């Protein structure tokens, strides 16, 4: 089994910054990709940023230039540095990892951490 523990969410004023962290533990042999998604009530969960095993990074257009995803493979941790936050960034943020084990891929979600951008 794999567990994901997120931290770093909270309330911040517009223009402020937050850094989300997600630590993976458990039966991890090889992490293929790590990503952050976000979701607001009544809407689908959308990809915010993703970093693949080879370091390939993808961002949602609305966060390009403001958010930075990074990973520490030794710590099985993925980060999301969020700068210049806007009210529309308010959402529950979820960590997602894809691991490979026995030639197959498995996906796991974190429990989510709330980010609220408001004055």
C-alpha positions in Angstrom: 0.0 0.0 0.0 1.1 3.6 -0.7 0.3 6.6 1.5 0.5 10.2 0.4 0.6 13.0 3.0 0.1 16.6 1.9 0.9 19.7 3.8 1.3 23.4 3.2 -2.2 24.6 2.4 -3.9 27.5 4.1 -5.3 31.0 3.8 -3.2 33.6 1.9 -3.9 37.1 0.5 -3.9 37.7 -3.2 -0.4 38.1 -4.4 1.0 35.9 -1.7 2.8 32.5 -1.8 2.4 29.0 -0.5 4.4 25.9 -0.8 2.7 22.5 -0.9 4.5 19.3 -0.1 3.5 15.7 -0.6 5.4 12.8 0.9 4.9 9.3 -0.4 5.5 6.2 1.7 4.8 2.5 1.7 5.4 -0.1 -1.0 7.1 2.2 -3.5 9.5 0.6 -5.9 9.7 3.3 -8.6 7.8 6.5 -8.9 7.0 7.2 -12.6 5.3 10.6 -12.2 4.2 13.0 -9.6 1.5 15.7 -10.0 -0.8 18.2 -8.4 -4.5 18.5 -9.2 -7.0 20.9 -7.9 -10.8 20.9 -7.5 -13.5 23.3 -6.5 -17.0 22.3 -5.4 -19.1 21.0 -8.3 -16.3 20.9 -10.8 -14.0 18.2 -12.1 -10.5 17.7 -10.7 -8.0 19.4 -13.0 -4.3 18.9 -13.5 -2.2 21.8 -12.2 1.3 20.5 -12.8 3.0 17.2 -13.5 6.6 16.1 -13.4 7.6 12.8 -15.1 10.3 10.4 -14.3 12.6 12.0 -16.8 12.0 15.4 -15.4 9.4 16.4 -18.1 7.2 19.1 -16.6 3.7 20.1 -17.7 1.7 23.1 -16.3 -1.9 24.2 -16.7 -1.9 27.4 -18.7 -3.4 29.5 -15.9 -0.5 28.8 -13.6 2.5 29.0 -16.0 5.0 31.5 -14.7 3.5 31.5 -11.2 3.7 27.9 -10.0 6.7 25.6 -9.9 6.6 21.9 -9.4 9.7 20.0 -8.2 10.5 16.6 -6.8 13.1 15.1 -4.4 13.4 11.5 -5.4 15.5 10.6 -2.4 12.6 11.7 -0.1 9.8 10.6 -2.4 8.5 14.1 -2.2 6.9 16.5 -4.6 6.5 20.2 -4.1 4.4 22.9 -5.6 5.6 26.4 -5.1 2.8 28.8 -5.7 3.5 32.5 -6.2 1.4 35.5 -7.1 -1.7 33.7 -5.9 -5.1 34.8 -7.2 -8.6 34.2 -5.8 -9.3 31.9 -8.7 -6.5 29.6 -7.4 -8.7 28.8 -4.4 -9.4 25.0 -4.4 -8.6 21.7 -2.7 -5.2 20.6 -4.0 -4.5 16.9 -4.4 -1.2 15.1 -4.8 -1.2 12.2 -7.3 1.6 9.7 -8.0 2.0 6.9 -10.5 4.3 4.1 -9.5 5.6 1.1 -11.4 5.7 -2.2 -9.7 6.0 -5.6 -11.4 5.8 -4.1 -14.8 2.5 -2.4 -14.1 1.5 1.1 -13.2 -0.5 2.1 -10.1 -2.0 5.5 -9.3 -2.6 7.0 -5.8 -4.2 10.2 -4.5 -3.5 12.2 -1.4 -6.3 13.4 0.9 -6.2 16.9 -0.3 -5.2 20.2 1.2 -7.2 23.4 1.0 -5.8 26.6 -0.5 -7.8 29.7 0.0 -6.8 33.0 -1.6 -8.7 35.9 -0.1 -8.2 39.4 1.3 
